């Protein structure tokens, strides 16, 4: 999953020209957008693909024999094939469209969890999970009498792997963990964790939200069983997300929602389900969004995901070097083996005050618990400030951030 960090081969100025929003000003200053882990910006190629669909080929999919419906279906299913290829799936059948990663994880918890788990079974998660990979399992645990276990996080932001042999038992039916933490930036050893889970017969659900947009990613190479991610963090539109699952496991799961498109045959009292992937896609889907995500995947593929990872790694390393000298500033998470984001606290200044002060300088960062409250509790802080980078960010922008943070530190007298 992790690429080499040796060469940075992105033409950032050319990339920036594809993102109209980067031309705008905020509070009279040039926008410096560093909130990419929450949602990335969109290039004209994605905006145009969605616009073209609505202007030229809009119709419902899988329903009509008329030309527009056929064109819409071809574009929609073509986008699925692009995503399948991008993540190394065996075939597009394994790619289920969802609204986002949250819905993808809920789909697994509701469909697989309710049909495969019974009282006394255990689900293993980690302390660094986003709420999207905690709450669905808590709901299931309360309903089914399933027990939840957690891999703890060390002070340096890595998972404490020594505990794994105790935590993974024959009762463990699923191990759900993030490929990369949205707060610490930690890159978890996915293959190692997956091998350990498979040894006791547990399935692996990978929350790949902060990995797929940022590095080469291959579900077959990782040998995982499910992966969930969101399109809006990888240049695609909101409302586009993916659950990838192994065909044989998805085939053995009941539908998540009932309605049109997910059936083969309906009688008044019973129905037969459609085949994959449509069994899990009830109702008219988010067609334009899927097409937009397909265009986003084309864009990222043209850059090369090794290059994307290398460029982000260089930028975050530079940012960490620059901000660590600011008095009172403490970085959370590992020094290396990390993604392109950095979370920090600054003395006792509330992260919301930091974000508001930076916003007045045109800089967008995120402040809060980033939907990972237990992780913040683990580190004894209610909130952190987080700068997160993507393909269009520059060293100049890091310098603007650093100068902004110095002003904040000065203002609050550190
Ligand atoms: N994290 C962040 O600012 P959705 O909302 O479904 O698109 O993604 C949920 C999600 C799941 N897992 C991880 C690791 C994530 O980072 C996120 C989204 C955003 O960190 C919004 S809270």
Boltz pocket constraint, residues with backbone or C-beta under 6 A from the ligand:
constraints:
  - pocket:
      binder: B
      contacts: [[A, 37], [A, 38], [A, 39], [A, 100], [A, 101], [A, 102], [A, 103], [A, 130], [A, 132], [A, 133], [A, 178], [A, 180], [A, 181], [A, 182], [A, 207], [A, 209], [A, 210], [A, 230], [A, 366], [A, 370], [A, 371]]
      max_distance: 6.0
